[in-house]
Amino acid sequence: MSEPIWNRFLTERDKAVFAAGGFGARAGFGRRPALLVIDVNWAFCGERPEPILESIKRWRTSCGEEAWVALDYIKRLILAARKRGLPVIYTTGEGRADKWDRGSWGWKSSRADGAAGTAHNGIDGNEIVSMIAPGPKDIVIRKQKPSGFFGSNLASYLTLLGADSVVVVGTTTSGCVRATVVDAFSLNYRVVLAEEGCFDRSEASHAVSLCDMHAKYADVVPTAEVLSYFDQLPAGLFELPSGSAGANGSGRRGIKETVLHAAKRVQTVFGMPGERVS
């Protein structure tokens, strides 16, 4: 890696402390990775690339042009993962139209009633950006808090898949990406972040969050390195969802398909009668 993006935000004391403490050692890739695409939806990207202060007028959570730069890298990773038969798992938000279930999200924004994940100008902010839309074999996790693991089936799906590691991209680096990374680390997954595939509305928060994750929880590496790693993996590592027509039309149906697949797999592997899932 060339000069880390976070170095310009660190003092000489900071650099000395990290070096003396042995932080930032390389953990390495796993053998069975899943690609996690965190919250790359219209609410965080806006519906077109434009300066962030313009985009925020319509989408208060937008990350502006940085999102669209990252999207190119994210798309490459998704296509490479699908080519090798690796799991591609998306997260995005969900909520009631009356926002009753937003809870603590409403406490820290003076524009809490403004458009974020709600329908806006005919666009559902929680919909994954179309240029990286989920495919029929991909998995979509709906969530209401920062971590993709909190209150969701993400951990159980990774167990079902037999994944030992996650490659993480998405937004925001300082928020939902970081929360998901810390939880993955806490569950003893090896964690890798593709640097150019992560983005944030704050330049400083983005850089310092990458620094902190690289120091303690994950390897922050160039996207090119992840693509090379994917290319070296054997095909057919995972038994993915069948990809039946429309399986991921709404995200929720994709999850149901995965649960059905899990029941069938239990019956096949363990010789147990599969319970009906409705």
C-alpha positions in Angstrom: 0.0 0.0 0.0 1.3 3.5 -0.8 1.0 6.3 1.8 -2.1 5.5 3.8 -5.0 8.0 3.3 -5.1 8.5 7.1 -1.5 9.6 7.6 -2.2 13.3 6.9 -4.6 13.3 9.8 -2.2 11.7 12.3 0.3 13.5 14.5 3.8 12.2 14.8 2.9 11.0 18.3 0.0 9.0 16.9 2.3 7.3 14.4 4.8 6.5 17.1 2.2 5.0 19.4 0.8 2.7 16.7 4.3 1.5 15.8 5.4 1.0 19.4 2.1 -0.9 20.2 2.4 -3.2 17.2 -1.0 -2.1 15.8 -1.9 -2.7 12.2 -0.3 -6.1 11.7 -1.6 -7.9 8.7 -4.2 -10.6 9.5 -4.5 -11.9 6.0 -7.3 -13.2 3.8 -9.5 -16.1 4.8 -10.2 -19.2 2.7 -13.9 -18.8 2.3 -14.9 -15.1 2.0 -18.2 -13.5 1.6 -18.5 -10.0 0.1 -20.6 -7.6 2.2 -22.0 -4.5 0.5 -23.1 -2.2 3.2 -26.0 0.3 2.6 -25.1 1.4 -1.0 -28.6 2.7 -1.6 -30.1 5.9 -3.1 -30.3 7.6 0.3 -26.5 7.5 0.8 -25.5 8.0 -2.9 -28.2 10.3 -4.2 -29.7 9.5 -7.6 -26.8 11.0 -9.6 -23.2 12.1 -9.0 -23.0 15.7 -7.9 -21.2 17.7 -5.2 -22.2 16.6 -1.8 -23.7 19.9 -0.6 -26.1 19.8 -3.6 -27.0 16.2 -3.1 -27.7 16.7 0.6 -30.4 19.3 -0.3 -32.5 16.3 -1.5 -31.0 13.4 0.4 -29.7 14.5 3.8 -27.6 11.4 4.3 -26.0 11.5 0.8 -22.2 11.2 0.4 -22.2 13.0 -2.9 -19.6 12.4 -5.6 -17.5 10.1 -3.5 -20.2 7.5 -3.5 -20.2 7.4 -7.3 -16.4 7.0 -7.4 -16.7 4.1 -5.0 -19.5 2.5 -7.0 -17.2 1.7 -9.9 -14.9 -0.3 -7.5 -17.8 -1.9 -5.8 -19.3 -3.1 -9.1 -16.0 -4.7 -10.1 -15.8 -6.6 -6.8 -19.4 -7.8 -7.1 -18.9 -9.0 -10.6 -15.6 -10.8 -9.6 -17.3 -12.4 -6.6 -20.2 -13.7 -8.7 -17.8 -15.0 -11.3 -16.1 -17.2 -8.6 -19.3 -18.2 -7.0 -18.7 -16.3 -3.8 -21.6 -15.0 -1.6 -22.6 -11.4 -2.2 -24.6 -10.1 0.7 -26.1 -6.6 0.7 -27.5 -4.7 3.6 -29.9 -1.7 3.5 -32.4 0.0 5.8 -36.1 -0.4 6.3 -38.6 1.4 8.3 -42.2 2.3 8.8 -43.6 5.2 6.7 -44.6 7.0 9.9 -41.0 6.6 11.2 -42.2 5.4 14.6 -39.5 2.7 14.5 -36.6 5.0 13.9 -36.1 5.3 17.6 -32.6 6.7 18.4 -32.0 7.7 14.8 -34.2 10.7 15.5 -32.1 12.1 18.3 -29.0 13.3 16.5 -30.2 15.1 13.4 -31.9 18.4 13.1 -33.3 17.1 9.8 -34.6 13.8 11.2 -37.9 14.4 9.4 -36.1 14.9 6.1 -35.7 12.4 3.3 -33.3 9.6 4.1 -34.5 6.1 3.7 -38.1 7.1 3.0 -39.7 7.3 -0.4 -38.6 10.5 -2.1 -39.5 11.9 -5.5 -40.7 8.5 -6.4 -37.5 6.8 -5.3 -37.2 4.5 -2.2 -34.1 5.6 -0.5 -33.5 2.1 0.8 -33.4 0.6 -2.7 -29.9 -0.6 -3.7 -28.4 1.7 -6.4 -29.4 0.2 -9.7 -25.8 -0.1 -11.2 -25.0 -2.7 -8.5 -28.5 -4.2 -8.0 -28.7 -7.6 -6.3 -28.8 -10.6 -8.5 -31.0 -13.7 -8.0 -28.3 -15.6 -6.1 -27.4 -12.6 -3.9 -28.7 -12.1 -0.4 -30.3 -8.9 0.9 -30.3 -8.1 4.7 -32.8 -5.5 5.9 -31.7 -3.6 9.1 -32.6 -0.7 11.2 -29.3 0.0 13.1 -25.7 0.6 12.0 -24.3 -3.0 12.1 -25.4 -5.4 9.5 -25.4 -8.0 12.3 -27.6 -6.3 14.8 -31.1 -7.8 14.8 -30.6 -9.6 11.5 -29.8 -13.1 10.1 -26.4 -12.1 8.8 -24.4 -14.2 11.2 -26.6 -17.3 10.7 -26.3 -17.0 6.9 -22.5 -16.8 7.1 -22.6 -19.9 9.3 -24.9 -21.6 6.8 -22.5 -20.7 4.0 -19.5 -21.8 5.9 -17.7 -18.5 5.4 -14.6 -17.8 7.5 -14.1 -14.2 6.4 -15.7 -11.1 5.0 -14.6 -8.5 2.5 -16.5 -5.3 3.3 -17.3 -2.3 1.1 -20.0 0.4 1.3 -21.0 3.3 3.5 -20.6 5.1 5.7 -17.0 4.2 6.6 -17.4 5.8 10.0 -20.9 4.4 10.7 -22.5 1.3 9.3 -19.3 -0.1 7.7 -17.3 0.4 11.0 -20.1 -1.1 13.1 -20.4 -4.1 10.8 -16.6 -4.6 10.8 -16.4 -4.5 14.6 -19.2 -7.1 14.9 -17.6 -9.3 12.3 -14.2 -9.1 14.2 -16.0 -9.8 17.4 -17.4 -13.0 15.9 -13.9 -14.1 14.9 -14.2 -13.5 11.1 -11.2 -12.3 9.3 -12.1 -8.9 7.9 -10.8 -7.1 4.9 -11.9 -3.7 3.6 -11.4 -2.8 -0.1 -10.3 0.8 0.5 -11.6 2.4 -2.7 -15.0 0.7 -2.2 -15.7 2.5 1.1 -17.0 6.0 1.3 -18.3 8.6 3.8 -19.7 12.1 3.8 -16.8 13.3 6.0 -13.3 13.1 4.6 -11.8 13.2 8.1 -14.1 10.5 9.5 -13.5 8.3 6.5 -9.7 8.4 6.8 -9.5 8.1 10.6 -12.1 5.3 10.6 -10.0 3.4 8.1 -7.0 4.0 10.2 -8.7 2.7 13.4 -10.1 -0.4 11.7 -6.8 -1.2 10.1 -5.0 -0.8 13.4 -7.3 -3.2 15.3 -10.1 -5.0 13.4 -9.4 -5.4 9.7 -6.9 -5.2 6.9 -7.5 -2.2 4.7 -6.1 -3.1 1.2 -6.4 -1.8 -2.3 -9.3 -3.1 -4.4 -6.9 -4.5 -6.9 -5.5 -6.8 -4.2 -8.9 -8.1 -3.4 -9.7 -8.7 -7.0 -6.4 -10.7 -7.4 -7.3 -12.7 -4.3 -10.8 -13.5 -5.6 -9.2 -14.6 -8.9 -7.0 -17.2 -7.1 -9.9 -18.8 -5.2 -11.2 -22.1 -6.5 -14.7 -22.0 -8.0 -17.6 -23.8 -6.4 -16.6 -23.1 -2.8 -20.1 -22.3 -1.7 -23.6 -23.6 -2.1 -25.5 -20.4 -2.9 -29.2 -19.8 -3.2 -30.8 -21.4 -6.2 -31.4 -18.0 -7.9 -35.1 -18.7 -8.8 -36.8 -16.0 -10.8 -37.6 -13.0 -8.7 -35.8 -14.3 -5.6 -34.5 -10.9 -4.7 -37.2 -8.7 -6.1 -37.8 -7.0 -2.8 -35.0 -8.2 -0.7 -37.3 -9.9 1.8 -38.1 -12.7 -0.7 -34.5 -13.3 -1.3 -34.1 -14.0 2.5 -37.0 -16.4 2.4 -35.4 -18.3 -0.5 -32.3 -18.6 1.6 -34.2 -20.0 4.6 -35.9 -22.6 2.4 -32.5 -23.5 1.0 -31.1 -23.9 4.5 -33.9 -26.3 5.5 -33.3 -28.4 2.4 -29.5 -28.5 3.2 -30.1 -29.6 6.8 -32.2 -32.4 5.5 -29.6 -33.5 2.9 -26.5 -33.2 5.1 -27.9 -34.6 8.4 -30.7 -36.8 7.2 -33.2 -34.9 9.2 -36.7 -34.2 8.0 -36.9 -30.6 7.0 -39.6 -28.5 8.6 -41.8 -26.5 6.3 -40.9 -22.9 6.1 -43.8 -20.6 5.2 
